[in-house]
Amino acid sequence: MKSKVLLFISCALICILNFEAAHGQQKKYSLWYEQPAPNRGGDFNIIKNGGFPYDEDWERWSLPIGNGYMGACIFGCTDTERIQLTEKTLGNESLWGLGGIENFAEIYLDINHASPANYRRELCIDDAICTVGYQYDGVNYLREYFANYPNNVIAVKLKADQPGKITFTLRPILPYLREYGADKNGRTGKVTAQGDLITMTGKAQFYNLPYEAQIRVLPYGGHLKTGNDALGDNGTITVQQADSVVLYIHARTAYQLGSDLFCLPADKKISGEHPHKAITECMRKAVEKGYETLRKEHIADYRSFFARVNLQLTDDVPAIPTDRLLYDCKSGKPSLYMDELLFQYGRYLLIASSRKGALPPNLQGAWSQFQVAPWTGGYWHNVNVQMNYWPAFNTNLAELFVSYVDYNEAFRKAANKQATDYVRENNPEALSDIEGENGWAIGTGASAYTIFPPGGHSGPGTGGFTTKLFWDYYDFTRDEEILRKHSYPAILGMSKFLSKTLKPSENGCLLADPSSSPEQQMADGKYYVTKGCAFDQGMIWENHHDLLKAAHILHIKDPFLKTVEEQIEKLDAIQIGESGQIKEFREEKKYGDIGEPHHRHISHLCALYPGTLINSATAEWMKAAIVTLNNRGDKSTGWAMAHRLNLWARTKDGDRAYRLYQQMQKQCIVENLWDVHPPFQIDGNFGATAGIAEMLLQSHEGYIEPLPALPAAWSKGAYDGLVARGNFVVSVAWEHRTMTRMSILSRKGEECIIKYNGIEKAVVVDAKGKKIKAVKYGNNMLKFATQQGKVYRIEQK
């Protein structure tokens, strides 16, 4: 069907940048339930589930709020409310000496309202506010929770529609307290109450890490009473007959992100001040501002990110709770509203867990109720931390990547040493004695305190997989300061390292040696180590290729670039096997000869996504990638399905990509819409959101392609605010799977190239309707010059 590109937009479209969708009414997105989250716990011992801790109530039912620094899970109980508090820097030895995130505190409110009526628990992701409302004894009660980023405080308000009805006891608990021991996961702590303040303070053993949290309790009317046990270790505050009460919560540790942190032994890493002074000052500012000011500040800050993008697949907003809606989806009744909700929920979770000044989101984002989180709750660099940021750029949240940039640049000094050690061990002939000339290296495992080198089950290409994020950070923003200050140094240092992992082969190729495709094992359980696997070769190609592009843009002349130019021609990254597949290993013949044929990782296709080496111009490779995807199969863990979703989107098969999205909803999404591996891993949420954006807009091949992988299920719809490379903000509407309107905001004023069936016959006009010179560019392509800050519409002739 020929494209019908119609004029359907006005200057009001740009209102998306002022937090409203340009077309139609902004629908409400929320997760809501008719029951509190069950809380059958109070026992903080690790419950094993396949070898990993598991808490069904927390994982499936609690509702997460966060501000990047802290995360809280809200249960919404009316007898005893549970607020589980996480602060990203609180870590102990955890697994493998890596240092893992640990539950900070459990905050209980004994309210004693049994069997309430008209109960509703809700997380509105339009404004990032969680509410609990119900009726008890003829009184309507409402609780409100939000995590304010600008002031770094969690605020809770309890109120009723009749005066003097708010009565409860606040009794926080510090979990996992135990004597220091050989496993180095000991933890001290006490809870004390004085006046309207509860203070929780102690130390974690492994890093000798001081921590503290404070809760201010501000009642309006009524009475307040404090209580402490004989040892002063378990303080409480009781409020009686208040009209309303506000709680302010703030937690932090003595952790300070810096380059020396990653280079020092565990007992020397912490040199910062005790957090008491900083917490006290933070709480003073929060009280001074007041609840309503903090609430308005929170909404404005949050919506400045969230409201940039609108996806409209249906006008329907189901009148059933989220858990029942999900059960319908799992029973084979798909919901277009759920498709939208999960997409936007991923953006919500990223805003809640990745903010400037805070650590980046880890494997569980910013939430963990465990002493030893699954896989330490760390930063796993063979796909998981990368997937956390896949939706940052195309869903208009590029600023959120800053938290990873700061983290990466902090560990770079340690990574430089790792690169030198790696080259000395594996390719000493290439070792340089000049500081920094061996580049920097990162392996799979990392935490807030420690990074591991490449090796074991993931090869050196892990670093190139990471720096792809740095290139995209520039490519989507086209900010040369970002390129010069952050992206180019990261990519250059990685190329220096990767150039020294290559060794010549008999046929003249340069191969990474040793080389591993992440986590692939043989029948004996040993990880398969080889030379030049597709993952390593492909990621080295991507990093080298991005370096050359960056150097050209910055007009950099460096003799090392000649080395890169010579090496990139000898990588021979993509090979096709006897089954017509992309070979994961150079020595494999038919698909599945080596390793697990249905492995969760599909690392040899990282050159298709997030890489660009395999693309529509390499038809034979694309065909082989599809063979590989079919052989690997769709069924997998949550995050692995999300990767497959993105890969199928890159093949332009929208129906197959959508099938993965539906399969994720049926198998990997739980009642609070968290993705489970299992157990809970947030990367699947982020990967799914990125995949939906990839189905609707692609720009990795040098042009903007709207609706490249549109499934039949989305026959009609619209989106506003997705971002294409070149920093173009794109808005599109379609009917019968055919585009009916398109507009583009050019943030940087670069040349715009669009590819769509029949678009070469269209006319480009500016916001005032003035025709803009545009020329046909290849088959079904149009290009035109733009000015920074201007909006352009595509019209049918």
C-alpha positions in Angstrom: 0.0 0.0 0.0 1.4 3.4 -1.0 2.2 5.8 1.8 -0.3 8.6 2.5 1.6 11.2 4.3 -1.0 13.8 5.3 -0.9 17.2 7.1 -2.2 16.5 10.5 -0.3 18.5 12.9 0.2 22.0 14.1 2.7 23.9 16.2 0.9 22.5 19.2 2.8 19.3 18.7 5.8 20.8 20.5 3.7 20.8 23.6 5.1 17.4 24.2 8.2 19.1 25.4 6.0 21.0 27.9 4.7 17.7 29.2 1.6 17.1 27.2 0.9 14.9 24.2 0.2 16.7 21.0 -2.7 14.6 19.7 -5.8 13.7 21.7 -6.1 13.5 25.4 -3.3 12.2 27.7 -4.7 9.0 29.2 -3.8 8.0 32.8 -1.2 5.3 33.3 -1.3 3.6 36.6 -0.8 0.2 38.3 -3.7 -0.3 40.8 -5.1 -3.1 42.9 -8.1 -3.9 45.1 -6.0 -5.5 47.9 -2.8 -4.6 49.8 0.4 -6.5 48.9 0.6 -9.6 51.1 3.2 -9.3 53.8 3.7 -12.8 55.2 7.3 -12.1 56.1 9.1 -10.4 58.9 11.6 -13.3 58.4 14.7 -11.9 56.7 16.5 -15.2 56.2 17.3 -16.0 52.7 14.7 -18.2 51.0 16.3 -20.3 48.3 14.7 -20.4 44.9 16.9 -22.1 42.4 19.9 -21.0 44.5 18.8 -17.4 44.7 16.9 -15.4 47.4 13.2 -15.1 46.8 10.4 -13.2 48.5 7.1 -13.7 46.6 5.3 -10.8 48.4 8.1 -8.2 47.8 8.9 -9.4 44.3 5.4 -9.8 42.9 3.2 -7.3 44.7 5.1 -4.4 46.2 5.0 -1.1 44.3 8.4 0.7 43.7 9.1 4.4 44.0 12.6 5.9 43.7 14.7 9.0 43.1 18.0 7.4 41.9 19.6 7.4 45.3 17.0 5.5 47.2 14.2 3.1 46.4 11.2 2.2 48.4 8.7 -0.7 47.9 5.2 0.1 49.1 3.0 -2.7 50.4 -0.1 -0.6 51.2 -1.2 -2.6 54.2 -3.9 -1.3 56.5 -3.1 -3.4 59.6 0.7 -3.0 59.5 2.1 -1.0 56.6 5.5 -2.1 55.3 7.8 0.3 53.5 11.0 -1.5 52.4 13.9 0.9 52.0 16.9 0.5 49.7 19.9 2.9 49.4 22.2 2.0 46.5 25.5 2.4 48.2 24.9 0.1 51.3 26.9 -3.0 50.5 28.6 -5.9 52.2 30.8 -8.7 51.0 27.9 -10.4 49.2 28.9 -13.1 46.6 32.5 -13.5 45.2 33.8 -10.6 47.3 32.2 -8.3 44.7 30.2 -6.2 47.2 26.5 -6.3 46.7 23.5 -4.1 47.5 21.7 -4.8 50.7 18.3 -4.0 52.2 18.7 -0.8 54.2 15.6 -0.9 56.4 12.1 -2.1 56.9 9.7 0.7 58.0 6.5 -0.5 59.7 3.5 1.6 60.5 1.1 -0.2 62.9 -2.2 1.3 61.9 -4.6 -1.6 63.0 -7.3 -1.1 60.5 -8.5 -4.6 59.8 -10.9 -5.4 56.9 -11.3 -2.0 55.3 -13.9 -1.2 52.6 -13.4 0.4 49.1 -9.7 -0.3 49.2 -7.5 0.9 46.3 -3.7 0.8 46.1 -2.2 2.7 43.1 1.1 3.7 41.6 0.4 6.5 39.1 3.3 6.6 36.7 2.2 9.9 35.2 3.4 11.7 38.3 5.3 9.0 40.2 3.1 9.1 43.2 1.8 6.0 45.1 -1.5 6.2 47.0 -3.4 3.9 49.3 -7.1 4.8 49.9 -9.8 3.0 51.8 -12.7 3.4 54.2 -12.7 2.2 57.8 -15.3 2.8 60.5 -17.0 5.4 58.3 -13.8 7.4 57.8 -12.0 7.7 54.4 -8.3 7.4 54.7 -5.6 8.3 52.2 -1.9 7.7 52.2 0.5 9.2 49.6 4.1 8.3 48.9 6.7 9.8 46.5 10.5 9.9 46.2 11.6 13.5 45.6 14.9 13.8 43.6 15.8 17.5 43.9 15.8 17.3 47.7 16.6 13.5 47.9 13.9 12.6 50.3 11.0 10.1 50.4 7.8 11.7 51.7 4.7 10.0 53.1 1.5 11.7 54.0 -1.3 10.1 56.0 -4.7 11.9 56.2 -8.4 11.3 56.7 -11.6 13.1 55.8 -12.4 13.6 59.5 -10.2 15.3 62.1 -8.3 13.5 64.8 -8.5 10.1 63.0 -4.8 9.4 62.3 -3.3 7.1 64.9 -0.3 4.7 64.3 3.0 3.6 65.7 6.1 3.9 63.6 8.7 1.1 64.3 11.5 0.8 61.8 13.7 -2.3 61.8 17.3 -2.7 60.5 17.4 -6.2 59.0 20.3 -8.7 58.8 22.0 -7.4 61.9 24.6 -10.0 63.1 28.0 -10.3 64.5 31.0 -9.7 62.3 32.2 -13.0 61.0 34.4 -14.8 58.6 32.0 -14.3 55.7 32.4 -10.6 56.2 28.7 -9.9 55.9 28.3 -8.7 59.5 26.3 -5.6 60.3 25.7 -3.5 63.4 22.8 -1.1 63.9 20.4 0.5 66.2 17.1 2.5 66.0 16.6 5.4 68.4 13.8 7.8 68.8 14.0 11.4 70.2 11.3 14.0 69.8 9.8 13.8 66.3 13.0 12.0 64.9 13.9 8.4 64.5 17.6 7.7 63.7 18.8 4.4 62.3 22.6 4.0 62.3 25.3 1.4 62.2 28.2 -0.1 60.2 28.5 -2.8 57.5 31.5 -5.1 58.0 33.2 -5.7 54.7 33.9 -2.1 53.8 33.8 -0.7 57.4 30.9 1.3 56.0 29.0 3.7 58.3 25.3 4.2 57.4 22.4 6.2 58.7 18.8 7.0 58.0 16.5 9.5 59.6 12.7 9.7 59.7 11.0 12.9 60.7 7.4 12.6 61.9 5.4 15.8 61.7 1.8 15.5 63.0 -0.8 18.1 62.4 -3.0 18.1 65.6 -3.0 15.1 68.0 -0.2 13.8 70.1 3.3 12.3 69.6 5.1 10.0 71.9 8.5 8.4 71.6 9.6 5.1 73.0 13.0 3.3 73.3 13.8 -0.2 74.7 16.2 -0.6 77.6 19.2 -0.8 75.3 18.1 2.1 73.2 18.2 -0.1 70.0 14.6 -0.2 69.0 13.0 3.2 69.0 9.4 3.9 68.1 7.2 6.9 67.6 3.4 6.8 68.3 1.0 9.4 66.9 -2.5 9.6 68.3 -5.6 11.4 67.0 -3.8 13.6 64.5 -5.6 15.3 61.6 -2.7 14.3 59.2 0.9 13.3 59.5 3.9 13.7 57.2 6.9 11.5 57.3 10.3 12.5 55.7 12.8 9.7 55.1 16.4 10.0 54.0 19.2 7.5 54.0 22.8 7.4 52.9 26.2 5.9 53.7 29.8 7.2 53.9 30.3 6.0 50.3 31.9 8.4 47.9 32.3 7.6 44.2 35.8 8.3 43.0 38.7 6.7 41.1 40.6 5.6 44.2 37.6 3.7 45.5 38.0 0.9 42.9 41.8 0.7 43.3 41.9 0.2 47.1 41.4 -2.9 49.2 38.0 -3.4 50.9 39.0 -2.1 54.3 40.5 1.1 52.8 37.7 2.0 50.3 35.7 4.2 52.7 37.3 7.6 53.5 34.3 9.8 53.5 32.6 11.5 56.5 29.9 9.8 58.5 26.6 10.7 56.8 24.9 12.1 59.9 25.6 15.8 59.1 24.5 15.6 55.5 21.4 13.7 56.4 20.4 16.2 59.1 20.9 19.1 56.7 18.8 17.3 54.0 16.0 16.7 56.5 16.2 20.4 57.6 15.7 21.6 54.0 12.8 19.1 53.5 11.0 20.3 56.6 11.6 23.9 55.7 10.1 23.5 52.2 7.1 21.5 53.4 5.2 18.7 52.0 3.2 20.6 49.3 6.2 22.3 47.9 8.2 19.1 47.8 5.3 17.4 46.0 5.0 20.1 43.4 8.8 20.1 43.0 8.7 16.3 42.6 6.0 16.3 40.0 7.6 19.1 37.9 11.0 17.3 38.0 9.6 13.9 37.2 7.3 15.0 34.4 10.1 17.0 32.8 11.3 13.5 31.7 8.3 11.2 31.7 5.9 13.4 29.7 8.3 13.8 26.7 6.9 10.6 25.1 3.3 9.6 24.4 2.3 6.3 22.8 -1.3 5.9 21.7 -2.4 2.4 20.6 -5.9 2.6 22.1 -8.4 5.0 23.7 -9.4 2.3 26.1 -8.4 2.4 29.8 -9.5 -0.9 31.4 -11.7 -0.6 34.5 -10.1 -3.7 36.1 -7.1 -3.9 38.4 -3.7 -4.4 37.0 -3.3 -7.9 38.3 -6.5 -9.0 36.7 -5.6 -7.2 33.4 -2.2 -9.1 33.5 -4.0 -12.4 34.2 -6.2 -11.8 31.1 -3.1 -11.2 29.0 -1.5 -14.4 30.3 -4.8 -16.2 29.4 -4.5 -15.1 25.8 -6.5 -11.9 25.9 -4.0 -9.2 24.8 -4.5 -5.6 25.8 -3.3 -2.6 23.9 -3.4 -0.6 27.1 -1.1 -3.1 28.7 1.2 -2.7 25.7 1.4 1.0 26.3 1.6 0.7 30.1 4.6 -1.7 30.1 6.3 0.6 27.6 5.8 3.6 29.8 6.5 1.6 33.0 10.0 0.9 31.8 10.6 4.7 31.3 9.2 5.3 34.8 11.6 2.7 36.3 14.6 4.3 34.6 13.7 7.8 35.8 13.3 6.3 39.3 16.6 4.5 39.3 19.0 6.6 37.2 19.6 10.2 38.1 22.7 12.4 38.0 24.7 12.3 41.2 23.5 8.8 42.0 24.8 5.4 41.1 23.3 3.9 37.9 20.5 1.3 38.1 21.9 -2.1 39.0 20.5 -5.6 38.3 17.5 -4.8 40.5 17.4 -1.1 39.6 17.2 0.6 43.0 15.3 -2.0 45.0 16.4 -5.0 47.1 14.9 -6.6 50.2 17.7 -9.1 50.5 21.0 -9.3 52.4 22.5 -11.0 49.4 20.7 -9.9 46.3 20.5 -12.2 43.2 23.9 -12.0 41.5 24.8 -9.3 44.1 22.5 -6.8 42.5 25.5 -5.7 40.6 26.4 -4.1 37.2 26.9 -7.1 34.9 28.6 -6.0 31.7 27.9 -8.9 29.3 24.4 -7.5 28.6 22.5 -6.5 31.7 23.9 -3.0 32.5 23.9 -2.2 28.8 20.2 -3.2 28.5 19.4 -0.9 31.4 20.2 2.0 29.2 18.9 0.8 25.8 15.7 2.9 26.3 17.5 6.0 27.5 18.3 7.4 24.1 15.4 6.5 21.8 12.7 7.2 24.4 14.0 10.7 25.1 15.8 10.2 28.4 19.4 10.7 27.4 20.3 12.8 30.4 19.7 9.7 32.6 22.8 8.1 31.2 25.0 10.6 33.1 24.9 8.3 36.2 26.6 5.5 34.3 29.1 7.9 32.7 30.1 9.2 36.1 30.4 5.6 37.4 32.4 4.4 34.4 34.8 7.3 34.5 35.3 6.7 38.3 36.4 3.1 37.7 38.5 3.9 34.7 41.7 4.2 36.7 41.2 0.6 38.0 40.2 -0.5 34.5 43.4 0.9 33.1 45.4 -1.4 35.4 43.1 -4.3 34.5 43.9 -3.7 30.8 47.6 -3.7 31.4 47.4 -6.9 33.5 45.2 -8.6 30.9 47.6 -7.7 28.0 50.6 -8.7 30.0 49.1 -12.1 30.7 47.5 -12.8 27.3 49.5 -10.9 24.7 52.7 -9.6 26.3 54.3 -8.8 22.9 51.7 -6.0 22.5 52.2 -4.6 26.0 53.1 -0.9 26.2 55.2 0.6 29.0 53.6 4.0 28.5 50.9 4.7 31.1 47.4 4.6 29.5 48.5 3.2 26.2 47.0 -0.2 27.1 43.6 1.4 27.4 41.0 0.2 29.8 39.2 -3.1 30.3 36.0 -4.2 32.0 34.8 -7.7 32.5 31.3 -9.0 33.4 31.1 -8.4 37.2 31.1 -5.0 38.8 29.5 -3.3 41.8 29.5 0.1 43.5 32.9 -0.9 44.9 34.7 -3.3 42.6 35.2 -4.2 39.0 36.4 -7.5 37.5 38.6 -7.9 34.4 37.6 -9.7 31.2 37.9 -13.5 31.1 36.2 -16.6 32.2 32.8 -16.8 30.5 32.9 -13.4 28.7 35.6 -12.2 26.3 37.2 -8.8 25.9 34.5 -7.7 23.6 32.5 -6.9 26.7 34.2 -3.5 26.8 33.2 -2.7 23.2 29.7 -3.8 24.1 29.8 -1.2 26.9 31.3 1.7 24.8 28.4 1.3 22.3 26.4 3.2 24.9 28.9 6.0 24.8 28.7 6.3 21.1 24.9 6.3 21.2 25.0 8.9 23.9 26.7 11.2 21.4 24.8 10.0 18.3 21.4 10.6 19.7 22.3 14.0 21.3 24.9 15.2 18.7 26.5 17.2 21.5 30.1 17.6 20.6 31.0 18.4 24.2 29.7 15.0 25.2 31.7 13.5 22.3 34.9 15.3 23.2 34.7 15.0 27.0 33.1 11.6 27.5 32.4 9.4 24.5 35.7 9.8 22.6 38.0 9.2 25.6 35.9 6.1 26.5 36.0 4.7 23.0 39.6 5.6 22.4 40.8 3.9 25.6 38.7 0.8 24.7 40.2 0.6 21.2 43.7 0.8 22.6 42.9 -2.2 24.8 41.0 -4.2 22.2 43.8 -3.6 19.6 46.1 -5.5 22.0 43.8 -8.5 22.4 44.1 -9.4 18.7 46.5 -11.9 17.3 47.1 -12.8 13.7 45.7 -16.1 12.4 46.9 -18.4 9.6 44.5 -16.9 7.1 45.6 -13.3 7.8 42.7 -12.3 10.1 43.2 -10.7 13.5 41.4 -12.7 16.2 40.7 -11.9 19.9 42.7 -14.5 21.8 41.4 -15.7 24.3 37.8 -15.3 23.3 34.4 -16.3 24.9 30.8 -15.9 23.9 29.1 -14.8 27.2 28.2 -17.8 29.5 28.2 -20.4 26.8 29.1 -23.8 28.3 29.9 -27.2 27.0 28.3 -30.4 28.2 30.9 -30.8 31.0 29.8 -27.5 32.4 33.0 -25.7 31.5 32.9 -22.3 29.8 34.0 -22.5 26.2 37.1 -20.5 25.5 38.4 -20.1 21.9 39.7 -17.5 19.5 37.8 -14.9 17.6 34.2 -15.7 18.5 31.5 -13.6 16.8 30.7 -11.6 20.0 34.3 -10.4 20.5 35.0 -9.8 16.9 31.8 -7.9 16.4 32.2 -5.7 19.4 35.8 -4.9 18.5 34.5 -3.9 15.1 31.8 -1.7 16.6 34.2 0.1 18.9 36.9 0.6 16.2 34.2 1.8 13.8 32.8 4.3 16.3 36.3 5.6 17.1 37.0 6.4 13.5 33.7 8.2 13.2 34.3 10.2 16.4 37.8 11.1 15.4 36.6 12.4 12.0 33.9 14.6 13.7 36.4 16.0 16.1 39.2 16.5 13.5 41.6 14.4 15.5 44.9 13.3 14.0 46.4 10.4 15.9 48.8 7.8 14.6 46.9 5.1 16.5 43.9 5.7 14.2 46.0 4.1 11.4 46.3 1.0 13.5 42.6 0.9 14.0 42.0 1.4 10.2 44.3 -1.6 9.5 42.8 -3.8 12.1 39.1 -3.2 11.3 39.7 -4.6 7.8 41.0 -7.9 9.3 38.4 -8.7 11.9 36.2 -10.9 9.7 33.6 -10.7 12.4 30.6 -12.3 10.7 30.8 -15.8 9.3 27.9 -18.0 8.0 27.8 -21.7 8.8 26.4 -24.8 7.1 23.0 -24.3 8.6 22.8 -20.8 7.1 23.4 -19.4 10.6 25.6 -16.6 12.0 28.4 -18.7 13.5 28.8 -18.0 17.2 32.3 -19.7 17.0 34.6 -19.7 14.0 35.1 -23.5 14.3 31.5 -24.4 14.4 29.9 -25.8 11.3 26.3 -26.5 11.8 24.1 -24.6 14.2 24.4 -26.0 17.7 27.7 -27.8 17.2 29.2 -26.0 20.1 27.5 -24.8 23.3 23.9 -24.7 24.3 21.7 -24.2 21.2 18.9 -22.5 23.1 21.1 -20.4 25.4 19.6 -17.3 26.9 22.5 -15.2 25.6 22.5 -14.6 21.9 25.7 -12.6 21.9 26.8 -13.4 18.4 23.8 -11.2 17.2 24.9 -8.2 19.2 26.3 -7.0 15.9 22.7 -6.7 14.8 21.4 -5.1 18.0 22.7 -2.9 19.7 25.4 -3.0 17.0 25.1 -1.9 13.4 27.5 -4.2 11.5 24.6 -6.4 10.5 22.0 -4.2 8.8 19.6 -4.0 5.8 22.6 -3.4 3.5 24.1 -6.8 4.4 21.3 -8.9 3.1 23.1 -12.2 3.4 24.1 -11.6 7.0 20.5 -10.4 7.9 19.1 -13.6 6.4 21.6 -15.6 8.5 20.7 -13.6 11.6 17.0 -14.6 11.1 18.1 -18.3 10.8 20.0 -17.9 14.1 17.1 -16.3 15.8 14.7 -19.0 14.8 17.2 -21.7 15.9 17.9 -20.0 19.2 14.1 -19.9 19.9 11.9 -17.3 21.6 11.5 -19.0 25.0 14.1 -17.8 27.5 14.5 -15.7 30.6 13.0 -12.3 30.9 15.9 -10.1 29.8 16.8 -12.6 27.1 13.4 -12.4 25.6 13.8 -8.6 25.6 17.0 -8.9 23.6 15.3 -11.1 21.1 12.5 -8.6 20.9 15.0 -5.9 19.9 16.7 -8.2 17.4 13.5 -9.1 15.7 12.6 -5.4 15.5 15.9 -4.8 13.7 15.0 -7.5 11.1 11.8 -5.5 10.5 9.6 -8.4 11.5 7.0 -6.5 13.6 4.7 -9.5 14.1 7.6 -11.7 15.4 8.8 -8.9 17.7 5.3 -8.4 19.0 5.0 -12.1 19.7 8.1 -11.8 21.9 6.4 -8.9 23.7 3.3 -10.9 24.3 5.4 -13.9 25.4 7.2 -11.7 28.0 3.8 -10.6 29.4 2.7 -14.2 29.7 5.8 -15.7 31.2 8.1 -13.0 32.6 6.0 -10.2 34.0 4.6 -10.4 37.5 1.7 -8.6 39.2 3.6 -5.4 39.9 4.8 -5.5 36.3 8.4 -6.2 37.2 10.2 -8.5 34.9 11.6 -11.7 36.3 14.6 -13.7 35.1 13.4 -15.3 37.4 14.1 -13.9 40.0 13.4 -10.2 39.5 15.8 -8.4 37.2 15.0 -4.9 36.0 16.8 -5.2 32.7 13.9 -7.1 31.1 11.6 -4.1 31.7 14.2 -1.7 30.2 14.9 -4.0 27.2 11.2 -4.4 26.5 10.7 -0.6 26.5 13.6 -0.2 24.1 12.2 -2.9 21.9 8.9 -1.2 21.5 10.6 2.1 20.5 12.8 0.1 18.0 9.6 -1.3 16.4 8.3 2.2 16.0 11.4 4.1 15.0 14.9 3.2 13.7 17.8 5.5 12.8 20.9 3.3 13.0 21.5 3.1 9.2 22.0 6.8 8.6 18.4 7.7 8.1 15.1 8.0 10.0 12.8 5.1 9.4 9.3 5.4 10.9 7.3 2.3 11.7 10.0 -0.1 10.5 8.5 -3.1 12.4 4.9 -2.4 12.9 2.8 -5.4 13.9 -0.7 -6.2 12.7 -2.0 -5.9 16.2 -1.1 -2.2 16.1 -3.0 -1.3 13.0 -3.8 2.2 14.2 -1.9 4.4 16.6 0.4 7.4 17.1 3.4 8.4 19.1 5.1 11.6 20.0 8.5 12.3 21.3 10.6 9.4 20.3 14.2 10.4 19.4 16.2 9.4 16.3 20.0 9.7 15.9 20.9 13.3 14.9 18.7 14.4 17.9 15.5 14.6 15.9 12.3 14.3 18.0 9.8 12.4 15.9 6.0 12.2 16.0 4.0 9.8 13.8 0.4 8.7 13.4 -0.8 5.7 11.3 -4.0 3.9 10.2 -4.3 0.5 8.6 -0.5 0.2 9.3 0.1 3.2 7.0 1.6 6.5 8.1 -0.8 9.3 8.0 1.2 12.1 9.6 4.8 12.8 10.6 6.6 15.8 12.1 10.1 16.3 13.2 11.7 18.7 15.7 15.3 19.3 14.8 17.2 19.9 18.0 20.6 20.3 16.4 19.8 21.6 12.9 21.4 18.7 11.0 20.4 17.3 7.7 17.4 15.0 7.9 17.0 11.9 5.8 13.8 9.9 6.0 13.0 6.5 4.6 9.5 5.3 4.1 7.5 3.8 1.2 6.5 6.6 -1.1 7.9 9.4 0.9 10.0 10.7 -2.0 6.7 12.1 -3.3 6.0 14.1 -0.2 6.4 17.8 0.5 8.2 19.2 3.6 6.9 22.4 5.2 7.9 24.3 8.3 5.6 25.1 11.2 4.2 28.1 9.3 3.4 26.0 6.3 6.3 27.3 4.2 7.6 24.7 1.8 11.2 23.5 2.5 13.5 22.4 -0.3 13.7 18.6 -0.2 15.3 16.2 -2.7 14.8 12.5 -3.5 17.6 10.5 -2.0 17.8 6.9 -3.0 14.8 4.6 -3.1 11.8 5.7 -0.9 14.0 8.4 0.7 13.9 12.1 1.1 16.4 14.5 2.6 16.3 18.2 3.5 18.3 20.7 5.5 17.0 21.7 9.0 17.5 24.6 11.4 18.0 24.0 15.1 14.8 24.2 17.1 12.5 24.2 14.0 9.6 21.8 13.4 9.0 20.2 10.0 5.9 18.5 8.7 5.7 15.9 6.0 2.7 16.4 3.7 1.2 14.6 0.8 1.5 16.5 -2.5 
